[in-house]
């Protein structure tokens, strides 16, 4: 039984790696894209008021976070195959897309964007944790209860 589970997980991991490779080959040329709600060339990643509030709080509380932007990326892993990773960053790379709301910026690289376009980023405070999370993602078909990992729709 353990061997069967190990083989299933290995197959899922290989499948997810292939999806990541495929999405990078379909990614658009590296450009800096300032997305706004009125932008028709790209589907935005939505930022909730709670997310904006927390980013501003982080900037105000520490001088070391001044000028930093929230970066969302997608990596293989987690219990559902892919996981969201949030970091504070002070650089915008040539392959990044930038989404702005009320003076705060969310950065998503082109490969990760293919997995989160149309998604909503929020900041939630619960008894067991407080974190940035992706609350709605049209590219995801399932995930775990921690809201940090997900499965993608078949290409």
Secondary structure, DSSP 8 states (H G I E B T S, - for coil): -HHHHHHHHHHHHHHHHHHHHHHHHH------EEE-TT-SSS---EE-HHHHHHHHHHHHH-GGGTT-EEEEEEEE-STTSEEEEEEEES---TTEEEEEETTEEEEEEHHHHHHHTT-EEEEEE-SS-EEEEEEE-TTEEEE-TTSSEEEE---
